[in-house]
Amino acid sequence: MGKKTGKDKEKEDKEAFEALSLESKAPATMVLLLSSQEEDILLKASEALQKFAEKGEENKVMLLGLGVLGPLCKLIDHSNKLIKRNALMTLGYMATNGEVSEALKKEDFIPSLLQKLTPEEDVFVHEFATLCLAAVAVDFTCRVRINANDGMPLLIKLLSSPDPDVAKNSLEIIFNLVQDLENLEVLHELGAIPPLLELLKSDFPVIQHLALQIFQCVTTDLETRKTFREELGFERFLDLLDNMEFNDLHAEALQTVSNCLGDIETLHIIHLNGGLTRLGEFVLTPSSPEIQSIAIKCITRAAQSSESRKVFHEQMIEKVLVELLSAADDNVKASACQAIAAMSFHPCSKDRFRELEGVPIVVQLLNSESSVLKEAATQALSSLTHSNEANALAVYEARGHEILIQQLSESSAITVASSVATISNMAEQEIIQSSILSLGGVQALVEPLKSTDTQVLMYTAMCVAHLVCDNEERDKFHKAGGLKPLVNLLHSNDKEVLRHACFAVNVCAGDTASAVTMCRLGALEILQEINQSANRRNSFSKLATTSLLNSNLPVKYNRLGRLTANDIITSNFFDAGQARVGEPFLTLEELISQPLNQQRAIIVFNVPVEETVEPVEERKPSPTESEIKKGRMTPKRRREKDKPDEEPQDVLAEKSPIISGDVSLLMLVKEAKDSVLSLTDEREQYAALARLVSDAMGGAVPLEKLHKLDWVLHQSDLRFQLKSNVIPIGMINKGTYCHRALLFKCLADTIEKSCTLVRGDYNRAWNEVLLFEEVHENLRSPEPLCYIVDLMHQPGALLPIDSPAAQQYQSI
């Protein structure tokens, strides 16, 4: 090989590029330099960008706009450690900005970041790699990528990092990851519980808070709680609660304690290890009201389980709660009341609260100005008095029912619902019920019935059923306007509200006036629709329908066309004919007020009070239309001939037999009592009554002469005379099947003889009676036989129900 000549060296020097020192204050230039192949330039550019990004949020957004993310994401894998570190630092600083973190989610850099979490990398790399991951881990898709690249085990190992920033960032990522159920369930398998417990001792509050937040999440999982228990996690948490230096952590720690107490197996172990005693002591230990309230709520949550309540009862938790009722802070007292309400589902706890004098204290809390405390106290009383007469009596003795009635006008639905429920519980005892009624308890229920809250409506309807126990209270409820909102509840889509509303309607229907009003409000039609619905009918809907009909016999006969022997007709019963589809059922007052029309007459049964009736020698026939035109007076007018010819309309109305009473009917009743009841043979009694009815309504009519009865014209004359579509039955001298059967039923019920009333077609109606047959002397048939009473053709004849004669009598 020859040596280089001077000419060669001179040529080489000419081709070499002199080193150039660059200075720039433009970030865009530095971003462009990130694409350089020279490490020195990359190092200087990345370092400059890192310092620029660290200065403020505006710089981070500016760099984002200059497109720095792409080049930086490539440089985090650079072989030069300083370039890689600068790139990670820049990304880390920028990732804390919301706009940047959103943009980062679109970059495929998560696998590269996770590779930087290995033990081989230095702590500095761990810090900024986890900082970037923490920024994007709030996004579900990013969490999926972290899991897909086995990021969780790496992060758990970093919990033990000596660098607090690495531990903090790792905790943030893990907290976001455990929001997904699959991560929640496997965290204990990856060994996360021990390092998380160790971080509770950290000198950095932010790390402690993050660890506690993770525990709140993971202890909702059963298997994780088991591992937590095995690692003595509950004891560690109690130690934390005992340390007042960590009182800023107590609220979050108690959330985890609450999760543990919800697990009965864990609860038993905690109980055996004295954990509940320590918890009770902590609850009573003076601390901030907020912490005390949270601690009590832990007990409340755990007490949702029957087994937990049993354990708490053995631990005498009732004594702790009663003591807390005297706390200075209203929120603490409210939390104690809520815990009492939960514990009161345990029967023995109810008794213990009373023995500890807790009931009167809760009653006094009803007077609080705090709506929250008032709600909680009312809820506690509702639970305490449920199926416990002694507690109900204790509330009564403390005059709690007086306050509860006043609370029915409160705006809080919770307070009203609990108040009504408590009143309902207390009303089961007669002495308390009487006091509630005397204080206007029934009238106070009307307003809650108009509520839109389902709990209020359900308990109020139930309370109505308990309090509206006799006709006097039903009348008060009726006059207070309670029937309309009660009937409206029958439209409810809530099954419990509907069931209790049907129950209340059933009870209110025991009063005839209330039953009539509810029918006028459409209750019967609504109930019939409910009973036809497989989803809406309930155990009380059919019962309510039956009660409404049984208390309103005119409606029952109108709708069903049948009255049983148990349906006893009384004054003001009327026959409005057979029901027509879509036609409302009018009351007697409404029918009387109608002008004359061409529809069928309304037949009314109205017996006057006997003491006010003038004696009448005999039942005179009603005047015909021609007699009225000639000026012939009725017997009543004869007796009144000395009175002025013109009398006020209201006086005339009062004297009308429709209103004042049917004198002719009274004479028939007297005659029935004298002639029928004097007979000893029951068959003869029915036959005699049948003949009396037949004679009163035109006598026997052969079947072939039925068309000559002229009953229609006769009733038209009566309607013209009375100027009303309503005719008292005693004034009818010519009647067909339907009129005679109605009169027979009315008289039979009046003299306490048993029979039915059945409506057929085409003005047919008949009565059925049950009689025992004489088999031998002094020996009767074991079962009574049913007969139809002939009132038309052979009055007094008893036709066996299945005989051809009976079939002919029932049909044309």
C-alpha positions in Angstrom: 0.0 0.0 0.0 1.3 3.5 -0.9 1.3 6.4 1.5 -1.2 9.3 1.2 0.2 12.2 -0.6 -0.3 15.8 0.3 -2.8 16.2 -2.5 -5.0 13.4 -1.1 -5.1 15.0 2.3 -5.9 18.4 0.9 -8.8 16.8 -1.1 -10.2 15.1 2.0 -10.2 18.3 4.0 -12.1 20.1 1.3 -14.9 17.4 1.3 -15.4 17.3 5.1 -18.5 19.3 6.6 -17.6 21.7 9.3 -19.5 21.3 12.6 -22.3 23.8 12.8 -23.6 25.1 16.1 -27.4 25.8 15.8 -29.5 28.1 18.0 -33.3 28.4 17.6 -36.1 29.9 19.7 -38.8 28.4 17.4 -40.4 25.2 18.8 -41.4 24.2 15.3 -37.7 24.0 14.4 -37.1 21.7 17.3 -40.0 19.5 16.3 -38.5 19.2 12.8 -35.1 18.3 14.2 -36.7 15.2 15.9 -36.6 13.6 12.5 -32.8 14.0 12.3 -30.6 10.9 12.1 -27.8 12.5 14.3 -28.0 11.7 18.0 -26.4 15.0 19.0 -29.2 16.9 17.3 -31.9 14.6 18.6 -30.5 14.9 22.1 -30.5 18.7 22.0 -33.9 19.0 20.3 -35.6 16.5 22.7 -34.0 18.2 25.7 -35.2 21.6 24.5 -38.7 20.4 23.9 -38.8 18.7 27.3 -38.0 22.0 29.0 -40.5 23.9 26.8 -43.3 21.5 27.6 -42.6 21.7 31.3 -43.2 25.5 31.4 -47.0 25.5 31.0 -50.2 24.2 29.5 -50.2 26.6 26.5 -46.8 25.2 25.4 -48.1 21.6 25.6 -51.0 22.5 23.3 -48.7 24.4 21.0 -46.5 21.3 20.6 -49.5 19.2 20.0 -50.5 21.4 17.1 -46.9 21.2 15.7 -47.3 17.4 15.4 -44.8 16.4 18.1 -46.5 13.3 19.3 -45.7 11.0 16.4 -41.9 11.7 16.5 -41.8 11.5 20.3 -43.6 8.1 20.4 -40.9 6.8 18.1 -38.1 8.2 20.1 -39.1 6.4 23.3 -37.7 3.3 21.8 -34.4 5.0 20.8 -31.2 3.2 21.8 -29.7 6.3 23.3 -30.9 6.4 27.0 -30.8 10.2 27.2 -32.8 10.6 24.0 -35.3 8.0 25.2 -35.5 9.7 28.6 -36.1 13.2 27.2 -38.8 11.8 24.8 -40.6 10.1 27.8 -40.3 13.2 29.9 -41.8 15.4 27.2 -44.6 12.9 26.6 -45.2 12.7 30.4 -45.4 16.4 30.9 -47.7 16.8 27.9 -50.0 13.9 28.8 -51.2 15.7 31.9 -53.0 18.1 29.5 -56.6 17.0 28.6 -56.3 17.8 24.9 -52.9 16.0 24.6 -54.2 12.9 26.5 -57.2 12.7 24.1 -54.7 12.8 21.2 -52.4 10.2 22.8 -55.3 7.7 22.8 -55.0 7.5 19.1 -51.3 6.7 19.1 -50.2 3.1 19.2 -47.6 3.7 21.9 -49.0 1.6 24.8 -46.9 -1.6 24.1 -43.8 0.5 23.9 -44.6 2.1 27.3 -45.3 -1.2 29.0 -41.9 -2.4 27.8 -40.3 0.4 29.8 -41.8 -1.0 33.0 -39.5 -3.9 33.3 -36.9 -4.1 36.1 -34.1 -3.5 33.6 -35.3 0.1 33.1 -34.3 2.8 35.6 -36.7 4.5 38.0 -36.7 7.6 35.9 -38.1 5.8 32.9 -40.6 4.0 35.1 -41.9 7.3 36.4 -42.6 9.0 33.1 -43.8 5.8 31.4 -46.4 5.3 34.2 -47.3 9.0 34.1 -48.2 8.6 30.4 -50.2 5.5 31.0 -52.1 7.1 33.9 -53.2 9.9 31.6 -54.8 7.5 29.1 -56.0 4.7 31.4 -59.3 6.5 32.0 -60.3 5.5 28.5 -61.8 2.0 28.1 -60.1 1.2 24.9 -56.7 2.1 26.4 -57.4 -0.1 29.4 -58.2 -3.0 27.0 -54.8 -2.4 25.3 -53.0 -2.4 28.6 -54.6 -5.7 29.5 -53.9 -7.2 26.1 -50.3 -6.5 26.7 -50.2 -8.0 30.2 -49.8 -4.6 31.8 -51.4 -5.4 35.2 -48.6 -7.7 36.6 -46.0 -5.1 35.7 -47.9 -2.4 37.4 -48.5 -4.5 40.6 -44.7 -5.0 40.8 -44.2 -1.3 40.6 -46.3 -0.8 43.7 -43.2 -1.7 45.7 -41.0 0.8 43.8 -38.8 3.0 46.1 -39.8 6.0 44.0 -43.1 7.4 45.4 -44.0 8.9 42.0 -43.8 5.5 40.3 -46.0 4.0 43.1 -48.5 6.9 42.8 -48.8 6.6 39.0 -49.1 2.8 39.1 -51.9 3.2 41.7 -53.8 5.6 39.4 -53.5 3.2 36.5 -54.6 0.2 38.6 -57.6 2.2 40.1 -58.8 2.8 36.5 -58.2 -0.8 35.5 -60.3 -2.2 38.4 -63.3 -0.3 37.1 -63.6 -3.2 34.7 -65.1 -6.3 36.3 -62.6 -8.7 34.8 -59.7 -6.9 36.4 -61.6 -6.6 39.7 -61.9 -10.3 39.9 -58.3 -11.3 39.2 -56.4 -8.6 41.2 -56.1 -10.8 44.3 -54.7 -13.6 42.1 -51.9 -11.3 40.9 -50.8 -10.7 44.5 -51.9 -7.0 44.7 -53.4 -7.1 48.2 -50.1 -7.2 50.2 -48.3 -4.3 48.4 -51.6 -2.3 48.6 -51.8 -2.8 52.3 -48.2 -1.7 52.7 -48.9 1.5 50.8 -51.3 2.5 53.6 -48.2 3.3 55.6 -46.8 5.6 53.0 -45.6 9.1 54.0 -47.5 10.5 51.1 -51.3 11.1 51.6 -52.0 10.9 47.9 -50.6 7.4 47.8 -52.7 6.4 50.9 -55.9 7.8 49.4 -55.3 6.0 46.1 -54.7 2.7 47.8 -57.9 3.2 49.9 -59.9 4.0 46.7 -58.7 0.8 45.1 -59.7 -1.2 48.3 -63.1 0.3 48.1 -63.5 -1.2 44.6 -61.8 -4.6 45.0 -63.5 -5.5 48.3 -66.8 -5.6 46.6 -65.6 -8.9 45.1 -66.1 -12.0 47.2 -62.8 -13.7 46.5 -60.9 -10.5 46.9 -62.5 -10.0 50.3 -61.3 -13.5 51.2 -57.7 -12.7 50.4 -58.1 -9.3 52.1 -59.3 -11.2 55.2 -56.4 -13.7 55.0 -53.9 -10.9 54.8 -55.4 -9.4 58.0 -56.6 -6.4 56.0 -59.6 -5.6 58.3 -57.3 -5.5 61.3 -55.0 -3.2 59.4 -57.9 -0.9 58.6 -59.0 -0.8 62.2 -55.5 0.1 63.2 -55.7 2.9 60.8 -59.1 4.0 62.2 -57.6 4.0 65.7 -54.8 6.3 64.6 -56.1 9.8 64.8 -53.1 11.1 62.9 -54.7 9.5 59.8 -58.2 11.0 60.4 -58.2 12.3 56.9 -58.2 8.7 55.7 -61.0 7.5 57.9 -63.9 8.3 55.6 -62.4 6.2 52.7 -61.3 3.5 55.1 -64.8 3.1 56.4 -66.1 2.5 52.9 -63.9 -0.6 52.7 -65.0 -1.7 56.2 -68.6 -1.4 55.1 -67.9 -3.8 52.2 -66.3 -6.3 54.6 -69.2 -6.1 57.0 -71.6 -6.9 54.1 -70.0 -10.4 53.8 -71.4 -12.6 56.5 -68.4 -15.0 56.6 -66.1 -12.0 57.1 -68.4 -10.5 59.6 -68.4 -13.7 61.7 -64.6 -13.7 61.7 -64.4 -10.0 62.5 -66.9 -10.6 65.4 -64.8 -13.5 66.8 -61.6 -11.4 66.6 -63.2 -8.6 68.5 -63.5 -6.4 65.4 -67.1 -5.3 66.0 -66.2 -4.2 69.6 -63.5 -2.1 68.2 -65.8 -0.7 65.6 -68.4 0.2 68.2 -65.8 2.0 70.3 -64.7 3.9 67.2 -68.2 5.0 66.5 -68.6 6.4 70.0 -65.1 7.9 70.0 -65.3 11.7 69.6 -64.3 12.5 66.1 -65.7 14.6 63.3 -69.5 14.3 62.8 -68.9 13.3 59.1 -66.7 10.4 60.1 -69.2 9.3 62.8 -72.0 9.4 60.3 -70.0 7.3 57.8 -69.2 4.8 60.5 -72.8 4.4 61.5 -73.8 4.0 57.8 -71.3 1.0 57.7 -73.4 -0.6 60.4 -76.6 0.3 58.5 -75.4 -1.3 55.3 -74.2 -4.5 57.0 -77.6 -4.7 58.9 -79.4 -5.3 55.6 -78.6 -9.0 56.1 -80.6 -11.0 58.7 -77.5 -12.9 59.7 -75.6 -9.6 60.1 -78.4 -8.2 62.3 -78.2 -11.3 64.5 -74.4 -10.8 65.0 -74.8 -7.1 65.7 -77.5 -7.9 68.2 -75.2 -10.3 70.0 -72.7 -7.5 70.1 -75.2 -5.1 71.8 -75.0 -2.7 68.9 -78.4 -1.3 70.0 -76.9 0.3 73.1 -74.3 2.1 70.9 -77.1 3.4 68.5 -79.3 4.7 71.4 -76.3 6.6 72.8 -75.7 8.2 69.4 -79.3 9.5 69.4 -78.1 12.1 71.9 -75.2 13.3 69.8 -74.9 17.0 69.2 -74.8 16.8 65.4 -78.1 16.2 63.5 -76.5 14.2 60.8 -75.1 11.8 63.4 -78.5 11.4 64.9 -80.1 10.9 61.5 -77.5 8.1 60.7 -78.3 6.5 64.0 -82.0 6.5 63.2 -81.3 4.9 59.9 -79.3 2.2 61.6 -82.1 1.6 64.1 -84.5 1.3 61.2 -82.3 -1.4 59.6 -81.7 -3.2 62.9 -85.4 -3.2 63.7 -86.0 -5.9 61.2 -84.5 -8.2 63.9 -87.4 -8.8 66.3 -85.2 -9.0 69.4 -83.5 -5.7 68.5 -86.9 -4.0 68.5 -87.5 -5.0 72.1 -84.0 -4.1 73.1 -84.4 -0.6 71.7 -87.5 -0.2 73.8 -85.9 -1.6 76.9 -83.0 1.0 76.4 -85.6 3.8 76.3 -84.8 4.5 72.7 -88.4 4.8 71.4 -89.2 8.1 73.3 -85.9 9.6 72.2 -86.7 8.9 68.6 -90.2 10.4 69.1 -88.7 13.6 70.4 -86.5 13.8 67.3 -89.7 14.2 65.2 -89.7 17.8 66.5 -86.4 18.6 64.9 -86.1 21.4 62.4 -83.8 19.3 60.3 -85.8 17.6 57.5 -83.1 14.9 57.2 -83.3 14.0 60.9 -87.1 14.1 60.8 -87.2 11.7 57.8 -84.8 9.3 59.5 -86.6 9.4 62.9 -89.9 8.7 61.2 -88.4 5.8 59.2 -87.0 4.4 62.5 -90.5 4.5 64.1 -92.0 2.8 61.1 -89.6 -0.1 61.5 -89.8 -0.2 65.3 -93.6 -0.4 65.4 -94.0 -2.9 62.6 -95.6 -6.1 64.1 -94.6 -4.9 67.6 -97.5 -3.8 69.8 -95.3 -2.9 72.7 -93.3 -0.4 70.6 -96.5 1.0 69.2 -97.7 1.6 72.7 -94.4 3.2 73.6 -94.8 5.7 70.7 -98.4 6.3 71.8 -97.4 7.0 75.4 -94.8 9.4 74.1 -97.6 11.2 72.2 -95.8 10.3 68.9 -99.1 9.7 67.0 -100.0 13.3 67.5 -96.8 14.5 65.7 -97.2 11.8 63.1 -100.7 13.0 62.1 -99.4 16.5 61.8 -96.5 15.2 59.5 -99.0 13.9 57.0 -99.0 17.4 55.5 -95.2 17.5 55.1 -93.6 18.1 51.7 -91.1 15.2 52.1 -92.5 12.0 50.6 -90.2 9.9 52.8 -91.6 11.6 55.9 -95.2 11.2 54.9 -94.8 7.6 53.8 -93.1 6.6 57.0 -95.6 8.6 59.1 -98.6 6.9 57.5 -96.9 3.4 57.8 -96.3 4.1 61.6 -99.9 5.3 62.1 -101.1 2.2 60.3 -98.9 0.0 62.6 -100.2 1.7 65.7 -103.9 1.6 64.6 -104.0 -2.2 65.1 -104.5 -1.5 68.8 -108.0 -0.3 69.7 -106.9 2.3 72.4 -104.4 3.9 70.0 -106.8 3.8 67.1 -109.4 5.6 69.1 -107.0 8.4 69.9 -105.8 8.6 66.3 -109.4 8.9 65.2 -110.2 11.6 67.8 -107.4 13.7 66.4 -108.8 13.6 62.9 -106.5 10.9 61.6 -109.0 9.8 59.0 -109.4 13.3 57.5 -105.7 13.8 57.5 -105.3 10.8 55.1 -107.1 12.6 52.3 -104.2 14.8 51.2 -101.6 12.0 51.1 -103.9 10.1 48.8 -103.3 12.8 46.2 -99.5 12.2 46.2 -97.6 11.0 43.2 -95.1 9.0 45.3 -95.9 5.2 45.2 -94.7 4.6 48.8 -96.9 7.3 50.1 -99.9 6.0 48.2 -99.4 2.4 49.2 -99.1 3.1 52.9 -101.9 5.7 52.9 -104.3 3.2 51.2 -103.3 0.6 53.8 -103.9 3.1 56.6 -107.3 4.0 55.3 -108.2 0.3 55.4 -107.1 0.2 59.1 -108.8 3.4 60.3 -112.0 3.6 58.3 -113.3 0.8 60.5 -117.0 1.7 61.1 -119.7 3.7 59.4 -119.0 6.8 61.4 -115.4 7.0 60.2 -116.4 6.1 56.7 -118.8 9.0 56.8 -116.0 11.3 57.9 -113.7 10.0 55.2 -116.5 10.5 52.7 -117.3 14.0 53.7 -113.6 15.0 53.8 -113.4 14.1 50.1 -111.3 10.9 50.4 -113.3 8.7 48.1 -112.4 10.4 44.9 -108.6 10.2 45.3 -109.0 6.6 46.6 -111.0 5.5 43.5 -108.3 7.3 41.4 -105.7 4.9 42.8 -107.5 2.0 41.1 -105.9 3.3 37.9 -102.4 2.9 39.3 -99.9 0.7 37.4 -98.0 -0.1 40.6 -99.2 -3.5 41.8 -98.7 -2.8 45.5 -100.6 0.6 45.3 -103.4 -1.1 43.4 -103.6 -4.0 45.9 -103.9 -1.7 48.9 -106.3 0.6 47.1 -108.6 -2.4 46.4 -108.3 -3.3 50.1 -109.3 0.2 51.2 -112.2 0.3 48.7 -113.4 -3.0 50.1 -113.4 -1.6 53.6 -115.0 1.7 52.7 -117.8 -0.1 50.8 -119.1 -1.3 54.1 -121.0 2.0 54.2 -123.9 2.2 51.8 -123.5 6.0 51.1 -119.7 5.5 50.5 -120.5 2.5 48.2 -123.0 4.6 46.2 -120.5 7.5 45.8 -117.7 5.2 44.7 -119.9 3.5 42.2 -120.9 7.0 40.9 -117.1 7.8 40.6 -116.7 4.7 38.4 -115.1 2.4 40.9 -117.2 -0.6 39.8 -116.3 -0.3 36.1 -112.6 0.1 37.0 -112.7 -2.9 39.3 -114.4 -5.0 36.6 -111.6 -4.1 34.1 -109.0 -5.0 36.7 -110.6 -8.4 37.4 -110.5 -9.1 33.7 -106.8 -8.4 33.5 -104.5 -11.3 34.3 -101.7 -8.8 35.2 -103.7 -6.4 37.3 -106.2 -8.4 39.3 -105.3 -9.2 42.9 -106.6 -10.9 46.0 -108.6 -7.8 46.9 -110.0 -6.6 43.6 -112.8 -9.2 43.4 -113.5 -8.7 47.1 -113.8 -5.0 46.6 -116.2 -5.5 43.7 -118.4 -7.8 45.7 -118.4 -5.4 48.7 -119.4 -2.5 46.4 -122.3 -4.5 45.0 -123.4 -5.9 48.4 -123.6 -2.4 49.8 -125.3 -1.0 46.8 -128.1 -3.4 46.0 -129.7 -1.2 43.3 -126.4 -1.4 41.4 -126.0 -5.1 42.1 -129.4 -5.9 40.7 -128.9 -3.6 37.7 -125.5 -5.1 36.8 -125.9 -8.8 37.9 -129.6 -9.2 37.6 -129.8 -11.2 40.8 -130.1 -10.7 44.5 -129.4 -13.5 46.8 -131.2 -14.4 50.0 -128.5 -12.6 51.9 -129.1 -9.4 50.0 -131.7 -7.7 52.2 -133.6 -4.9 50.6 -134.2 -1.8 52.7 -135.8 1.6 52.1 -134.7 3.5 49.1 -133.9 0.4 47.1 -134.9 0.9 43.4 -135.0 -1.1 40.3 -133.5 0.9 37.4 -133.8 -2.0 34.9 -131.1 -4.0 33.3 -127.7 -2.4 32.7 -126.9 -1.1 29.3 -123.4 -1.0 27.9 -121.8 2.4 28.4 -124.7 3.8 30.4 -123.8 5.3 33.7 -125.8 4.2 36.8 -127.6 7.2 38.3 -128.5 7.7 41.9 -132.1 7.8 43.0 -131.8 11.6 43.6 -130.6 12.0 40.0 -133.4 9.9 38.6 -136.0 11.8 40.6 -134.7 15.1 39.3 -135.0 14.0 35.6 -138.0 15.2 33.5 -140.6 12.7 32.3 -139.3 10.5 29.5 -140.4 7.5 27.5 -138.0 5.0 29.2 -139.2 2.3 31.6 -140.3 3.5 35.0 -138.0 3.3 38.0 -139.6 1.3 40.8 -138.6 2.4 44.3 -139.1 0.6 47.6 -139.5 3.2 50.4 -141.2 2.3 53.6 -142.0 5.5 55.7 -141.3 5.7 59.4 -144.4 4.2 61.0 -144.9 6.7 63.7 -145.3 9.6 61.3 -147.9 7.9 59.1 -151.6 8.7 59.4 -153.8 5.6 59.7 -155.4 4.5 56.4 -158.4 2.2 56.5 -157.6 0.4 53.3 -155.3 0.5 50.4 -157.1 2.6 47.8 -156.5 2.1 44.1 -154.4 4.7 42.4 -156.3 7.2 40.3 -156.5 6.7 36.5 -155.5 9.4 34.1 -159.1 10.2 33.4 -159.9 10.6 37.1 -157.0 13.0 37.4 -158.3 15.0 34.5 -161.8 15.2 36.2 -160.2 16.6 39.3 -160.8 13.6 41.5 -158.5 13.7 44.5 -156.5 10.8 45.9 -157.2 9.7 49.5 -154.4 11.8 50.7 -155.7 14.9 49.0 -159.1 14.3 50.5 -157.6 14.4 54.0 -155.9 17.6 53.0 -158.9 19.4 51.4 -159.0 22.1 54.0 -155.5 23.1 53.2 -154.7 25.8 50.5 -154.8 24.6 47.0 -151.3 25.9 46.2 -148.3 24.8 48.2 -144.6 25.5 47.6 -142.8 23.0 45.4 -140.4 21.9 48.2 -143.4 21.2 50.5 -145.1 19.2 47.8 -141.8 17.3 47.2 -141.6 16.4 50.8 -145.1 15.1 50.8 -144.5 13.0 47.7 -144.6 9.3 48.4 -141.3 9.0 46.5 -139.6 11.1 49.2 -141.7 10.9 52.3 -142.5 7.2 52.1 -144.9 4.8 50.5 -148.0 4.6 52.7 -149.6 1.9 50.7 -146.5 -0.2 50.9 -146.5 0.3 54.7 -150.0 -1.2 54.8 -148.8 -4.2 52.8 -145.9 -4.7 55.2 -148.4 -4.7 58.1 -150.7 -7.1 56.4 -147.8 -9.4 55.5 -146.7 -9.5 59.2 -150.2 -10.2 60.4 -151.3 -12.8 57.8 -148.0 -14.5 56.9 -146.1 -14.7 60.1 -149.2 -16.0 62.0 -148.8 -19.2 59.9 -146.6 -22.0 61.3 -145.9 -23.9 58.1 -143.1 -22.3 56.1 -144.5 -23.5 52.8 -147.8 -21.9 53.7 -146.1 -18.7 54.6 -144.5 -18.3 51.2 -147.8 -19.2 49.5 -149.7 -16.6 51.6 -147.2 -14.0 50.8 -147.4 -14.8 47.1 -151.2 -14.4 47.2 -150.8 -11.1 49.0 -148.5 -9.8 46.4 -150.7 -11.0 43.6 -153.8 -9.4 45.0 -152.0 -6.1 45.5 -150.9 -6.1 41.8 -154.0 -7.1 40.0 -154.6 -10.7 41.0 -154.1 -13.9 39.1 -153.7 -13.5 35.3 -154.1 -16.6 33.1 -151.3 -17.0 30.7 -153.5 -16.6 27.7 -154.9 -13.3 29.1 -151.5 -11.8 30.0 -151.6 -9.3 27.2 -154.8 -7.8 28.7 -153.2 -6.7 32.0 -152.5 -3.1 30.8 -149.7 -2.6 33.3 -147.9 -0.3 30.9 -150.8 2.2 30.7 -151.3 2.0 34.4 -147.7 3.0 35.1 -147.9 5.8 32.6 -150.8 7.2 34.5 -148.9 7.0 37.8 -145.8 8.8 36.2 -148.1 11.5 34.9 -149.7 11.9 38.3 -146.4 12.0 40.1 -144.7 14.0 37.4 -141.8 11.6 37.8 -140.2 8.6 36.2 -139.9 7.1 39.7 -142.9 5.2 41.0 -143.3 3.9 44.6 -144.0 0.2 44.4 -146.9 0.4 46.8 -148.8 2.6 44.3 -148.7 -0.1 41.6 -152.1 -1.8 41.3 -151.2 -3.7 38.0 -147.9 -5.4 37.8 -146.3 -8.1 35.8 -143.6 -10.6 36.6 -140.8 -8.1 37.3 -143.0 -5.9 39.6 -144.5 -8.8 41.6 -141.1 -10.5 42.1 -139.6 -7.2 43.3 -142.5 -6.7 45.7 -142.3 -10.3 46.9 -138.6 -9.9 47.7 -139.2 -6.5 49.4 -141.9 -7.9 51.7 -140.1 -11.1 52.4 -136.9 -9.3 53.5 -139.0 -6.9 55.6 -140.7 -9.8 57.5 -137.4 -11.8 57.6 -138.3 -14.5 55.1 -135.6 -15.8 52.8 -135.8 -15.6 49.1 -133.9 -14.5 46.0 -134.7 -12.0 43.2 -133.7 -13.0 39.7 -134.1 -10.9 36.5 -134.9 -12.7 33.2 -135.6 -11.3 29.8 -138.6 -9.4 28.5 -139.8 -8.1 31.9 -139.6 -11.6 33.5 -138.4 -11.9 37.0 -138.9 -14.5 39.7 -138.2 -15.5 43.3 -136.5 -18.7 44.4 -137.0 -20.2 47.9 -135.4 -23.1 49.6 -137.6 -25.6 51.5 -137.1 -29.0 53.2 -139.3 -31.8 52.0 -141.2 -33.9 54.5 -140.0 -37.4 53.8 -141.8 -39.1 56.7 -143.4 -37.9 59.9 -140.9 -35.7 61.8 -138.3 -36.4 59.1 -137.1 -34.0 56.6 -134.9 -34.3 53.5 -131.2 -33.7 54.3 -130.9 -31.0 51.7 -133.4 -28.2 50.9 -135.0 -28.1 47.5 -135.3 -24.9 45.4 -138.7 -23.7 44.2 -139.8 -20.8 42.1 -142.8 -18.9 43.5 -145.7 -18.4 41.1 -147.0 -14.8 41.6 -148.9 -14.5 38.2 -150.9 -17.5 37.1 -151.5 -19.7 40.2 -150.4 -17.4 43.0 -148.9 -19.3 45.9 -147.9 -22.3 43.8 -144.3 -23.4 44.4 -142.7 -24.8 41.2 -139.7 -27.1 41.5 -136.8 -25.3 39.9 -136.2 -28.0 37.3 -139.8 -28.6 36.4 -141.3 -27.6 33.0 -143.7 -25.3 34.8 -140.8 -23.4 36.3 -139.0 -23.2 33.0 -142.2 -21.8 31.4 -142.6 -19.3 34.2 -139.1 -18.0 33.6 -139.3 -17.5 29.8 -141.8 -16.6 27.1 
